[in-house]
Amino acid sequence: MVDFDFYANTYLGSAIPEKAFPAMALRATQALSDFRRTYKVLPTDIVSEKMALCAMAEVLYGVSRHEVGVTAATVGSVSVRYGTDTDSSLRRKLLEQAKIYLDIYRGACR
């Protein structure tokens, strides 16, 4: 698991307050473990996994603060729907963040 000192001083994150960080880091670690059950996850350097966990923790923190955004829009007769991320879109966002720092493959890898 990654600690707040790494988050603040190496990742240079500022979105998550220190008090909330341990819970977000734990959830990010659990999500990465879940990805490992489906994908081949390989670090790209010695800090890449911690960097990925920090990025994923920031996504989870944003969701935990109930950030609401537009989830649907219609132009004809103007229809807009606001809401939070579904589980599948949250998983997709977490995977996108992890892929920034880690090599993630489905099936056979090089």
Contacts in CASP RR format, 6 or more apart in sequence:
PFRMAT RR
TARGET T0000
AUTHOR 0000-0000-0000
METHOD contacts of the structure
MODEL  1
MVDFDFYANTYLGSAIPEKAFPAMALRATQALSDFRRTYKVLPTDIVSEK
MALCAMAEVLYGVSRHEVGVTAATVGSVSVRYGTDTDSSLRRKLLEQAKI
YLDIYRGACR
1 25 0 8 1.000
1 26 0 8 1.000
1 29 0 8 1.000
1 53 0 8 1.000
2 25 0 8 1.000
2 28 0 8 1.000
2 29 0 8 1.000
2 50 0 8 1.000
2 53 0 8 1.000
2 54 0 8 1.000
2 57 0 8 1.000
3 21 0 8 1.000
3 25 0 8 1.000
4 18 0 8 1.000
4 21 0 8 1.000
4 22 0 8 1.000
4 25 0 8 1.000
6 50 0 8 1.000
6 54 0 8 1.000
7 13 0 8 1.000
7 16 0 8 1.000
7 21 0 8 1.000
7 25 0 8 1.000
7 54 0 8 1.000
7 57 0 8 1.000
8 14 0 8 1.000
8 18 0 8 1.000
10 47 0 8 1.000
10 50 0 8 1.000
10 51 0 8 1.000
11 50 0 8 1.000
11 51 0 8 1.000
11 54 0 8 1.000
11 55 0 8 1.000
13 54 0 8 1.000
13 58 0 8 1.000
15 58 0 8 1.000
15 61 0 8 1.000
15 62 0 8 1.000
16 24 0 8 1.000
16 57 0 8 1.000
16 58 0 8 1.000
16 61 0 8 1.000
20 61 0 8 1.000
20 64 0 8 1.000
21 57 0 8 1.000
24 57 0 8 1.000
24 58 0 8 1.000
24 60 0 8 1.000
24 61 0 8 1.000
24 64 0 8 1.000
25 53 0 8 1.000
25 54 0 8 1.000
25 57 0 8 1.000
27 57 0 8 1.000
27 60 0 8 1.000
28 53 0 8 1.000
28 54 0 8 1.000
28 56 0 8 1.000
28 57 0 8 1.000
28 60 0 8 1.000
28 94 0 8 1.000
29 53 0 8 1.000
31 56 0 8 1.000
31 60 0 8 1.000
31 91 0 8 1.000
31 94 0 8 1.000
32 41 0 8 1.000
32 49 0 8 1.000
32 52 0 8 1.000
32 53 0 8 1.000
32 56 0 8 1.000
32 98 0 8 1.000
35 41 0 8 1.000
35 94 0 8 1.000
35 95 0 8 1.000
35 98 0 8 1.000
35 104 0 8 1.000
38 106 0 8 1.000
39 104 0 8 1.000
39 105 0 8 1.000
39 106 0 8 1.000
39 107 0 8 1.000
40 104 0 8 1.000
40 105 0 8 1.000
40 106 0 8 1.000
40 107 0 8 1.000
40 109 0 8 1.000
41 98 0 8 1.000
41 102 0 8 1.000
41 103 0 8 1.000
41 104 0 8 1.000
42 102 0 8 1.000
42 103 0 8 1.000
42 104 0 8 1.000
42 105 0 8 1.000
42 109 0 8 1.000
43 49 0 8 1.000
43 102 0 8 1.000
43 103 0 8 1.000
44 101 0 8 1.000
44 102 0 8 1.000
44 103 0 8 1.000
48 101 0 8 1.000
48 102 0 8 1.000
49 101 0 8 1.000
49 102 0 8 1.000
51 100 0 8 1.000
51 101 0 8 1.000
52 97 0 8 1.000
52 98 0 8 1.000
52 100 0 8 1.000
52 101 0 8 1.000
52 102 0 8 1.000
55 97 0 8 1.000
55 98 0 8 1.000
55 100 0 8 1.000
55 101 0 8 1.000
56 94 0 8 1.000
56 97 0 8 1.000
56 98 0 8 1.000
58 97 0 8 1.000
59 90 0 8 1.000
59 93 0 8 1.000
59 94 0 8 1.000
59 97 0 8 1.000
60 94 0 8 1.000
63 84 0 8 1.000
63 85 0 8 1.000
63 90 0 8 1.000
66 84 0 8 1.000
67 84 0 8 1.000
68 82 0 8 1.000
68 83 0 8 1.000
68 84 0 8 1.000
69 82 0 8 1.000
69 83 0 8 1.000
69 84 0 8 1.000
70 80 0 8 1.000
70 81 0 8 1.000
70 82 0 8 1.000
70 83 0 8 1.000
71 81 0 8 1.000
71 82 0 8 1.000
71 83 0 8 1.000
71 84 0 8 1.000
72 79 0 8 1.000
72 80 0 8 1.000
72 81 0 8 1.000
73 79 0 8 1.000
73 80 0 8 1.000
73 81 0 8 1.000
74 80 0 8 1.000
85 93 0 8 1.000
95 104 0 8 1.000
98 104 0 8 1.000
103 109 0 8 1.000
END
